[in-house]
Amino acid sequence: MPALDHGLVVGDGVFESTKVMDGHAFALTRHLARMDRSLAGLGLPPADHDQIREGVGAVLAATPGMPLGKLRWWVTGGLGPLGSDREAHGIRLRYHVAAAPIARRPDSTAVHVVPWTRNERAATAGLKTTSYADNVIALAAAHRAGASEALFANTRGELAEGTGSNVFVVIDGVALTPPLASGALAGVTRGLVVEWAAAAGLPIREADLPMSVLAEADEVFLTSSTRDVQAVHAVDDRRLDPGPVTAAIAAVFADRAAQLVDP
């Protein structure tokens, strides 16, 4: 990677991550569609999907039969100046793909609420950009607190998301997740969970949620490309028992994901 790649200099780029199952990338088409939305939000031109798929194929072929892994690709604005202005230098996208094996995640985890906020009105709200410093800081704080994930409020004091996951709470048997207007990323797994759970007749919907819901919810769970549906057994000092709604949604997701590699 050139030192003057604008993605390295100022974080002018986007990325996607998904899981690898037995050598196959999960939900690749949905991730490519989200990448297009992030690129448009940054004012970058559309990416070449064929080039990305070719890179993905080459990387996975180099590690044949990976039983469980994480695949990541990122697209940057290409060579640029030592500053934020890119227009005078033109834009020529650069592509990068990598993959690595991962361990199976635990059935449940702990989360830590951090004091920093997601700005739901930011220019990059809802975009999966390579500027991830906020998440690095928050996740380090979560690890110091003995948790695997950090949760953010937005500037209105509402529950938003994790550093690399979406969050759901269960109240009176209904699974609720913050809407995208909260500043949360449109997680691919989040979208599939809402779609598949609703199709299975399970009560699930979006709702604006005050942060106090974390002290009242019957169940809490996370979703992400590598977590799938993961129960939460602790929110800071509050202990929870993984419950039946989380288990039912996790079972629906696991069944459908096993049938559809690229839903």
Phi, psi and omega per residue, in radians:
M1 nan 2.211 3.122
P2 -1.118 2.539 3.140
A3 -1.071 -0.467 -3.123
L4 -1.672 0.278 2.987
D5 -1.061 2.195 -3.043
H6 -1.124 -0.420 3.057
G7 -1.174 -0.557 3.102
L8 -1.429 -0.677 -3.062
V9 -1.224 -0.821 -3.057
V10 -2.319 0.187 3.142
G11 1.284 0.512 -3.090
D12 -1.485 1.358 -3.122
G13 -3.056 3.061 -3.140
V14 -2.292 2.868 3.077
F15 -2.600 2.872 3.044
E16 -2.396 2.556 3.047
S17 -2.316 2.440 3.044
T18 -2.543 2.975 -3.121
K19 -1.579 2.720 3.044
V20 -1.918 2.252 3.105
M21 -2.152 2.011 3.133
D22 0.880 0.752 3.065
G23 1.470 0.083 -3.112
H24 -2.063 2.397 3.098
A25 -1.393 2.321 -3.093
F26 -1.539 2.357 3.016
A27 0.959 0.716 -3.061
L28 -1.060 -0.726 -3.096
T29 -1.098 -0.718 3.125
R30 -1.156 -0.663 3.114
H31 -1.172 -0.664 3.094
L32 -1.123 -0.672 3.125
A33 -1.142 -0.698 3.107
R34 -1.173 -0.655 3.089
M35 -1.024 -0.715 3.121
D36 -1.052 -0.705 3.129
R37 -1.152 -0.679 3.119
S38 -1.165 -0.741 3.114
L39 -1.067 -0.781 3.137
A40 -1.088 -0.681 3.134
G41 -1.124 -0.540 3.097
L42 -1.482 -0.104 -3.089
G43 1.396 0.344 3.093
L44 -1.675 2.671 -3.126
P45 -1.226 2.867 3.119
P46 -1.069 2.596 3.116
A47 -1.513 2.810 3.089
D48 -1.518 1.799 -3.103
H49 -1.096 -0.636 -3.137
D50 -1.106 -0.676 3.137
Q51 -1.162 -0.700 3.112
I52 -1.153 -0.779 3.121
R53 -1.085 -0.644 3.094
E54 -1.121 -0.753 3.108
G55 -1.129 -0.720 3.095
V56 -1.066 -0.785 3.129
G57 -1.069 -0.699 -3.127
A58 -1.187 -0.724 -3.136
V59 -1.160 -0.775 -3.124
L60 -1.212 -0.558 3.094
A61 -1.174 -0.479 3.132
A62 -1.319 -0.279 3.097
T63 -2.259 1.161 -2.973
P64 -1.081 2.407 3.038
G65 1.252 0.345 3.113
M66 -0.921 2.011 -3.035
P67 -1.172 -0.692 3.117
L68 -2.628 2.186 -3.088
G69 -2.679 3.096 3.074
K70 -2.094 2.191 3.112
L71 -1.876 2.336 3.114
R72 -2.363 2.402 2.945
W73 -2.327 2.579 3.108
W74 -2.398 2.601 -3.096
V75 -2.197 2.185 -3.109
T76 -2.013 2.950 -3.141
G77 -1.267 -0.041 3.126
G78 1.459 -2.862 -3.095
L79 -1.085 2.392 -3.117
G80 -2.647 -3.051 -3.106
P81 -1.450 3.059 3.050
L82 -1.482 0.998 -3.130
G83 -3.081 -3.028 -3.015
S84 -1.423 -0.444 -3.085
D85 -1.200 2.228 3.110
R86 -2.083 -0.332 -2.949
E87 -1.092 -0.700 -3.078
A88 -1.191 -0.317 -3.088
H89 -1.737 -0.101 -3.089
G90 1.352 2.886 -3.111
I91 -2.175 2.161 3.038
R92 -2.348 1.815 -3.015
L93 -1.040 2.516 3.036
R94 -2.064 2.509 -3.034
Y95 -2.082 2.468 3.130
H96 -2.489 2.440 3.130
V97 -2.382 2.434 3.086
A98 -2.597 2.769 3.074
A99 -2.596 2.683 3.109
A100 -2.678 2.583 3.089
P101 -1.196 2.631 3.076
I102 -2.302 2.784 3.082
A103 -1.483 2.694 3.056
R104 -1.105 2.333 -3.080
R105 -1.317 2.698 3.082
P106 -1.121 2.780 -3.139
D107 -1.171 -0.487 3.111
S108 -2.479 2.878 -3.066
T109 -2.613 3.004 3.056
A110 -1.898 2.590 3.097
V111 -2.197 2.746 -3.099
H112 -2.236 2.249 3.092
V113 -1.471 2.148 -3.094
V114 -1.705 2.772 -3.075
P115 -1.406 -0.153 -3.108
W116 -1.532 2.848 -3.028
T117 -2.103 2.702 2.886
R118 -1.515 2.303 3.106
N119 -1.627 1.770 -3.087
E120 -1.203 -0.162 3.112
R121 -1.857 0.106 -3.130
A122 -1.180 2.706 3.108
A123 -1.066 -0.480 -3.100
T124 -1.774 0.164 -3.140
A125 -1.007 2.268 3.114
G126 1.402 0.035 3.131
L127 -1.792 2.482 3.129
K128 -1.696 1.464 -3.051
T129 -1.715 2.913 3.113
T130 -1.382 -0.018 3.060
S131 -1.484 1.558 -2.979
Y132 -2.025 0.365 -3.060
A133 -1.071 -0.693 3.109
D134 -0.992 -0.724 -3.112
N135 -1.235 -0.641 3.106
V136 -1.072 -0.802 -3.129
I137 -1.125 -0.805 -3.102
A138 -1.156 -0.702 -3.126
L139 -1.185 -0.645 3.073
A140 -1.078 -0.692 3.093
A141 -1.127 -0.685 3.107
A142 -1.102 -0.746 3.132
H143 -1.107 -0.677 3.093
R144 -1.113 -0.488 3.131
A145 -1.552 0.071 3.117
G146 1.434 0.357 -3.123
A147 -1.997 2.813 3.125
S148 -1.732 -0.120 -3.113
E149 -2.638 2.617 3.067
A150 -1.888 2.554 3.090
L151 -2.006 2.397 3.139
F152 -1.864 2.498 2.780
A153 -1.540 2.858 2.978
N154 -1.673 -3.040 -3.063
T155 -1.236 -0.239 3.095
R156 -1.605 0.039 -3.127
G157 1.403 0.329 3.121
E158 -1.751 2.666 3.062
L159 -1.110 2.342 -3.104
A160 -2.044 -1.238 -3.031
E161 -2.985 -3.139 3.006
G162 -1.692 -3.036 3.132
T163 -1.266 -0.516 3.129
G164 -2.563 0.520 -3.090
S165 -2.663 2.826 2.942
N166 -1.768 2.716 -3.060
V167 -2.110 2.456 3.073
F168 -2.178 2.559 2.989
V169 -2.169 2.672 3.106
V170 -2.008 2.116 3.118
I171 -2.172 2.118 3.116
D172 0.889 0.717 3.047
G173 1.463 0.022 -3.123
V174 -1.929 2.261 3.080
A175 -1.478 2.219 -3.083
L176 -2.177 2.468 3.090
T177 -2.396 2.544 -3.134
P178 -1.044 2.496 3.056
P179 -1.227 2.872 -3.133
L180 -1.126 -0.413 3.096
A181 -1.144 -0.221 3.085
S182 -1.267 -0.209 -3.044
G183 1.800 -0.001 -3.130
A184 -1.265 2.601 3.027
L185 -1.269 2.542 3.082
A186 -1.359 1.382 -3.105
G187 -1.040 2.385 3.111
V188 -1.118 -0.777 3.115
T189 -1.150 -0.695 3.065
R190 -0.942 -0.862 -3.123
G191 -1.087 -0.719 3.129
L192 -1.178 -0.678 3.118
V193 -1.074 -0.826 3.126
V194 -1.069 -0.787 -3.111
E195 -1.137 -0.861 -3.046
W196 -1.300 -0.647 3.122
A197 -1.159 -0.747 3.113
A198 -1.093 -0.717 3.127
A199 -1.125 -0.485 3.124
A200 -1.501 0.031 3.104
G201 1.465 0.259 3.120
L202 -1.554 2.392 -3.110
P203 -1.260 2.051 -3.098
I204 -2.696 2.416 -3.133
R205 -2.880 2.934 3.034
E206 -1.470 2.614 3.072
A207 -2.833 2.508 2.979
D208 -1.180 2.272 -3.013
L209 -2.258 2.134 3.045
P210 -1.205 2.717 3.142
M211 -1.060 -0.439 3.129
S212 -1.089 -0.280 -3.138
V213 -1.091 -0.454 -3.133
L214 -1.189 -0.370 3.099
A215 -1.594 -0.130 -3.047
E216 -2.076 -0.349 -3.017
A217 -1.105 2.529 3.075
D218 -1.293 -0.605 3.131
E219 -2.508 2.696 3.022
V220 -2.386 2.433 3.021
F221 -2.550 2.785 -3.140
L222 -1.951 2.691 2.992
T223 -2.316 2.463 3.012
S224 -2.897 3.031 -3.074
S225 -1.132 -0.558 -3.133
T226 -1.794 -0.314 3.060
R227 -1.528 -0.384 -2.938
D228 1.006 -2.113 3.043
V229 -1.941 1.995 -3.062
Q230 -2.140 2.132 3.112
A231 -1.160 2.651 3.061
V232 -1.905 2.178 3.129
H233 -1.786 -0.095 3.089
A234 -2.719 2.328 2.953
V235 -1.985 1.733 -2.981
D236 0.939 -2.086 -3.069
D237 -1.521 -0.080 -3.127
R238 -1.530 2.152 3.112
R239 -1.606 2.470 3.085
L240 -2.292 2.670 3.003
D241 -1.715 2.191 3.027
P242 -0.931 2.242 -2.951
G243 -1.921 -3.110 -3.033
P244 -1.203 -0.560 -3.138
V245 -1.202 -0.794 3.087
T246 -1.025 -0.791 -3.122
A247 -1.083 -0.717 -3.131
A248 -1.161 -0.746 3.137
I249 -1.173 -0.704 3.108
A250 -1.082 -0.681 -3.141
A251 -1.168 -0.731 3.110
V252 -1.088 -0.783 -3.125
F253 -1.108 -0.795 -3.117
A254 -1.077 -0.705 -3.133
D255 -1.152 -0.810 -3.106
R256 -1.219 -0.703 -3.128
A257 -1.140 -0.544 3.110
A258 -1.220 -0.426 -3.128
Q259 -1.561 -0.496 -2.987
L260 -2.199 1.882 3.110
V261 -1.300 -0.580 -3.115
D262 -2.282 1.222 -3.049
P263 -1.192 nan nan
